[in-house]
Amino acid sequence: MKKIEIIMRPFRMENVKQALADLGIQGMTVAEAKGFGRQGGRKEHYRGAEQHVEFVSKVKIEVVVDDAVLDQAVDAIINAARTGQVGDGKIFIYPVEEAIRIRTGDRGTEAL
């Protein structure tokens, strides 16, 4: 099993959710996040004055998938989240040793 962590633009979240659902991946955790990468923030105008916003609004999505669907899931995420502009985000993949469903005690992929 692998945990996929996606940090991306908020307005593309529904696309990613639907792309993962189309693969049969159920369940994800979503949190609001702020940060910056290569784009280094952005400039905004407020009451005629230019201000530099260092931290840009993003969403962080976490989903755990079986190794067998990892590549398909990553491709689906990329296709759903990509705008082609700086700031599209990042995907991080981590190994997951065990998953346990608290309600039933199911373990491994049965718990997903």
N, C-alpha and C positions, 0 to 999 in steps of 0.2 A: 504494500500500500504506500501511497505517496500523498503528502499534503501539498496542495497547490495554493500559493499565496499570491494574490493579484492586487497590485496597487495601480489604480487607473482613474480615468475621467468619470465623474459621477453620471453624466448623461448617457454613457454607453452601458451602464449596469444592466438594464433590462435586456439588451441584446445578448450580453454574456449569460444572463440567467436563462434565457430561452435556448441559447445554443447548447448549454449544458443539459437542460431538460430534454432536448431533442436526442441527446446521447443516452438518456435514461439515468442521468446523475441526479439524485434527489438530495436536497439539503445543502445549505451553505450558510456561512456566517458572514454578515456584512457589517462593517463599521465605518463611520465617517473618519477621515484622516486629513491632515494638512501636511504639506511638505514641498520640497522642490528638488529638482535634479539639474540637468544641464540647462534648462530654460532659466534657472535662477530667479524664479518668481515672475511677476508681470507688473506692468504699469497701468494704473487706473487714474481717471480724472474725477475729482470730487470737489464740487463748488469752484470749478475753474483752476484748481491746483492739481498738479500731477503728483501722484503718490506711488511709491514702489511697494507692492505687496509681495513680501518675501515668501510667505507660505501659501501655496495654492491648494484649493479644496480638491480632495481626492476621495475615493472609496477604497477600502481594503476588503477583499473577498477571500475567504478561506474555505477550501473544499478538500475533502479526502476522497481519493479514487483508488480503485484497484489498478495494479500495475498494467493489466491488460488493456485498459482504456486510457492510460496516461497520455500517449502521443495524440490520440484523437481529441482528448479534452484540451490539451495545449493548443492544437491547431484551431479548434473551435473558438477558444478564448481569443487567440490572436486575430482571427477573422472577424469576430464580433466586436472587439475593442479597438481595433486599429482605425485611426483617422488619417494617418500619414503625416501628422504634424508632431513637432517636438512636444513632449509632455504626455504622450499616449500611455506611458506607465511601464511597469516591470512585472515579470512573473518569476517567482522563486519556487523551487521544488525541494521538498524535504522528505527524507524517509520517515515512515511511521511504523514503529515496532508493533503496536497493538492498538486495537479499537474495541471498546466494550460499550454495549448499549446498556445503560443503567437499568432501565425498566425490566428487561428480560434476561440480562446477563449474557446475551449473544456476544460472540467474540469474532475478531477478524473481519473479513468482508461481509459476513452475516450481519455485523453491527452497523454497516454503512446503510 
